[in-house]
């Protein structure tokens, strides 16, 4: 337990920015604090030097986001179907999954994530077939900011659907 007071039955140090987290000899493994920079509860996992680690899943740079979409693109045209804000720079993993597809088994559908204001897509999902889960093909580095979601049916009937996106 924390040794900073005469009562040694508590383990919570208080609220600090990452740079201000306690690093004294009084910190013990298992002590906790709230890190305002990470917006998360942290726990001391080592001493000498003191190491503070996020409690839980550890998803601090990108709050995993499940996004409901109701996008349709027709005639091979690119349709802007929404936008998403990523609060911190991160790398999207192959666990990032889009629920996309065309109206026919032979349709090819593409969903892209591109910076608002222009620039190339930073991540893209391509699926051949009707609606289904399509994981990101390779990890993609993204910086904090707003991103447009665009949808396009690139082959087949010309009708593409996007119903959901999970960013991880």
N, C-alpha and C positions, 0 to 999 in steps of 0.2 A: 504494500500500500504506500501511498505518497507520504513522504517524511517531512513535508513542509509545514505541518502544524502539529500541535501536541496531541491531536486526535488521529491515531493511525488506522482508522477504519474506513477512510475514504480513498478513492483512487482517481477521482476526477480533478484535474488541474485547473480547468477553466477554459476560456475562449481566447484564441491567439491566431494571428496570421502565421503562415508557415515559417517565416523567418524568426518569429518570436516564440516558437514552441520551446518549452523548458528543456534545457540540456545539462542540468546540474547533476551532481552526484546523488541528489535526493530522489531522482526519478528512478522508478523500478519497472521491470518488465511487467506488463499488465495494466499499468497506469493509463488513463485516458484523458483526452482533451478534445475540444472542438476546434478544427482548423478552418478559419474563415476564408482562406485562400482557396482551399479545395472544396469548401462547403460540405464538410464531412466530419464524422467522428473519427478520431485516430487513436491508435493504441501503441504503447511503447512495446516494441518487439525485440529490442536489444539495448544494452547499455555499454558505455565505454567504446565508442561514442553512442549517444542516445539515438535510436532510430524510431521514427513515428511512421506507422503504416495505416492506411485507410481501413476501417472496419467494413466488412461486407464484401460485395462483389468487386470492389476496386474500380468500377467504371466511373472515373473522375473526369477524364478529358472529353468524353462524349457521353452525355446522358443517353443511354440507349433509347432510341426513339422508335415507336411503332406509329406509323402515319397512315391514316385512312385516306384512300384516294378514290375518286370516281371519275377517272379520265377516259376519254375516248378520242381516238384520232382516226380520220378516214381519208381515203384517196391518196395515201402516201405522204400527206402533209404533216409537218411537225406541229404538234399542239402543246401549248404551255398549260400544264394541268395543276400547277401549284408551286409553292415555294416552301423551303425549310430553313430554319436558322440553326447553325452548328455553333455552340457557345465557346468552343475551344478547338485549337488545332489538334488533329488526331489522325490516325490511320484507320480507315474503314477496313474491316476484315472480311474474309469470305463468308462469314456468318451474316453479313448484310444481305438481305433477301428481298426481292421484289415479287409481288403477285401480279403477273402480267401475262398476256397472251392475245392471240387473234381469235377470229370467229371460226376459222377452219383449221384442221390439223396441219396443213402445209403452210400456214401463215408464219411470218417472222415479225416479231415485235421488239422494239428497242426503247428502253427507258434510260434517260441521261440525267445526270446531276451536274449542272454547270453554274459558275458564278453569276449572280444577278448582275447585270451591267455588261455582260459579254465575256468571251473567252472560251477556250475549249472545255469540253466536259472533263470533270475530274474523276468521275465514275460512271460506268454504263453497264446495264444488264440487257442481254439479248436472249430471247427465247423463241424457239420454233415450236409451234403447236398452239393449242387452246390454253385458256387460263390455267396457270400453275405456278408453283414456287420456283424462282430462278435465283440461285445464289450469285454473288459477285464473283467474277472469274478470277480476280487477283486482288490483293490488298491495294488500297488507293489512299495516298496521303492527301488530306484536305486541311485548309486553314480555316480559322474561325470566320464566320460571316454568313450572309444569305446566299442561298442557292436556288435556282429554278429547276423544276422537274419538267422535262419535255418527253413527249411520247410520240412514236412514229411506227406505223405499219410499213415495213420495208419490202415485203414480198407477200404474195398470196392475194387474199380477198381485198386487202386495203383497209381492213377494220382492225384496230388495235385497242386493247383494253388495259387499264391499270387500276387495280382495286386496293393495293396496299404496298407499303414499303417498311421494312424493318432495318434501321441503321444500327450497326454494332461495330 
